[in-house]
């Protein structure tokens, strides 16, 4: 199903991206729509796949993962045709926050959180270093993360 995203829809998307737990009434008030109209627009955005889901944003440090890193990985030549199949495999690994497919000299970036340096090293050894389809990697520690404002 395709949908034309209106200016009201863009406001709905911004508000939900900032706080996905808004009640329909509060969302409708912020957007300036009747609650029934707002509910219908949100439902249409969900049905069209514009809104793909809702999730909790977890503070890794508060959850016991004191270290976060971005690990850039090159996929080996023999596995190039299966690069998209690697994403769900990597996504399921403990500590993985996000997985990105990229263009350039690295094919995948994995955002991972770990309890400590030893745990991060073990993640790299188990999930990257010993994976038959993954080659060279580079790990960058994240000192601070400031999420941008949601935009639509």
C-alpha positions as CSV (number, residue, x, y, z in Angstrom):
1,X,0.0,0.0,0.0
2,X,1.4,3.4,-0.9
3,X,0.5,6.6,0.8
4,X,1.0,10.3,0.2
5,X,2.6,11.7,3.3
6,X,1.0,15.0,4.2
7,X,2.3,17.8,6.3
8,X,0.1,16.6,9.2
9,X,1.7,13.1,8.8
10,X,5.1,14.7,9.0
11,X,4.2,16.3,12.3
12,X,2.8,13.0,13.5
13,X,6.0,11.2,12.6
14,X,8.2,13.8,14.3
15,X,6.1,13.6,17.5
16,X,6.1,9.8,17.5
17,X,9.8,9.6,16.8
18,X,10.4,11.9,19.8
19,X,8.0,9.9,22.1
20,X,6.5,6.7,20.7
21,X,4.4,6.3,23.9
22,X,2.2,9.3,23.3
23,X,-1.5,8.6,23.7
24,X,-3.6,9.2,20.6
25,X,-5.4,12.0,22.4
26,X,-2.1,13.8,23.3
27,X,-0.7,13.2,19.8
28,X,-3.9,14.6,18.2
29,X,-3.7,17.7,20.4
30,X,0.0,18.2,19.4
31,X,-0.8,17.8,15.7
32,X,-4.0,19.8,15.8
33,X,-6.3,16.9,14.5
34,X,-9.4,15.3,15.9
35,X,-8.5,12.1,17.8
36,X,-10.3,9.9,15.3
37,X,-8.6,11.5,12.3
38,X,-5.2,11.3,14.1
39,X,-5.8,7.6,14.8
40,X,-6.7,7.0,11.2
41,X,-3.6,8.7,9.9
42,X,-1.3,6.8,12.3
43,X,-3.0,3.5,11.2
44,X,-2.6,4.4,7.6
45,X,1.1,5.2,8.1
46,X,1.6,1.9,9.9
47,X,-0.3,0.0,7.2
48,X,1.8,1.6,4.5
49,X,5.0,0.8,6.3
50,X,6.0,4.4,6.9
51,X,5.9,3.6,10.6
52,X,7.7,0.3,10.9
53,X,7.4,-0.2,14.6
54,X,7.8,1.2,18.1
55,X,10.7,0.3,20.4
56,X,12.2,1.2,23.7
57,X,15.4,3.1,23.6
58,X,17.7,1.6,26.3
59,X,20.6,3.4,28.0
60,X,23.4,0.8,27.6
61,X,25.3,2.0,30.6
62,X,22.3,1.9,32.9
63,X,21.6,-1.6,31.5
64,X,25.1,-2.8,32.4
65,X,26.9,-2.3,29.1
66,X,29.6,0.3,29.9
67,X,31.2,0.2,26.4
68,X,29.7,0.9,23.0
69,X,31.6,0.6,19.7
70,X,31.1,0.8,16.0
71,X,32.7,-2.1,14.2
72,X,33.3,-1.6,10.5
73,X,33.6,-4.9,8.6
74,X,34.5,-5.9,5.1
75,X,32.6,-8.9,3.6
76,X,35.0,-11.3,1.8
77,X,34.7,-11.6,-2.0
78,X,33.2,-15.1,-1.9
79,X,30.2,-13.8,0.2
80,X,29.4,-10.6,-1.6
81,X,26.1,-12.0,-3.0
82,X,25.0,-12.9,0.5
83,X,25.8,-9.6,2.3
84,X,22.2,-8.8,3.1
85,X,21.7,-12.3,4.6
86,X,24.5,-11.5,7.1
87,X,22.5,-8.6,8.7
88,X,19.9,-10.7,10.5
89,X,22.6,-13.1,11.7
90,X,24.6,-10.2,13.1
91,X,21.5,-8.4,14.5
92,X,20.7,-11.4,16.7
93,X,24.1,-11.5,18.4
94,X,24.1,-10.4,22.0
95,X,24.9,-6.7,22.5
96,X,24.2,-5.7,18.9
97,X,22.2,-2.4,18.9
98,X,22.1,-1.7,15.1
99,X,23.5,-3.1,11.9
100,X,24.1,-0.9,8.8
101,X,24.9,-1.9,5.2
102,X,27.3,0.6,3.6
103,X,29.0,1.4,0.4
104,X,32.7,1.9,0.4
105,X,35.7,-0.1,1.6
106,X,33.7,-1.5,4.5
107,X,30.4,-3.2,3.9
108,X,28.8,-3.4,7.3
109,X,28.9,-1.3,10.5
110,X,27.8,-3.0,13.7
111,X,26.8,-0.8,16.7
112,X,27.5,-3.0,19.7
113,X,27.4,-2.5,23.5
114,X,29.4,-4.6,26.0
115,X,30.0,-4.8,29.7
116,X,33.7,-4.2,29.4
117,X,36.7,-4.3,27.1
118,X,37.1,-8.1,27.5
119,X,33.5,-8.7,26.5
120,X,33.9,-6.4,23.5
121,X,37.0,-8.3,22.5
122,X,35.2,-11.6,22.9
123,X,32.3,-10.3,20.7
124,X,34.8,-9.4,18.0
125,X,36.5,-12.8,18.2
126,X,33.3,-14.9,18.2
127,X,31.1,-12.9,15.8
128,X,33.6,-11.3,13.4
129,X,37.0,-12.9,13.6
130,X,35.8,-16.4,13.3
131,X,33.0,-15.8,10.8
132,X,34.0,-17.3,7.4
133,X,32.4,-14.5,5.4
134,X,33.8,-11.6,7.2
135,X,37.3,-10.1,6.7
136,X,39.1,-7.0,7.9
137,X,37.4,-5.0,10.6
138,X,38.0,-1.8,12.5
139,X,36.6,-1.0,15.9
140,X,35.9,2.6,17.1
141,X,34.8,3.2,20.7
142,X,31.9,5.5,21.2
143,X,32.6,8.1,24.0
144,X,29.2,9.9,23.7
145,X,26.1,9.5,21.6
146,X,23.8,12.4,21.1
147,X,20.8,11.3,19.0
148,X,19.6,13.9,16.4
149,X,16.1,15.1,16.4
150,X,13.7,13.0,14.5
151,X,12.7,14.4,11.1
152,X,10.3,13.3,8.5
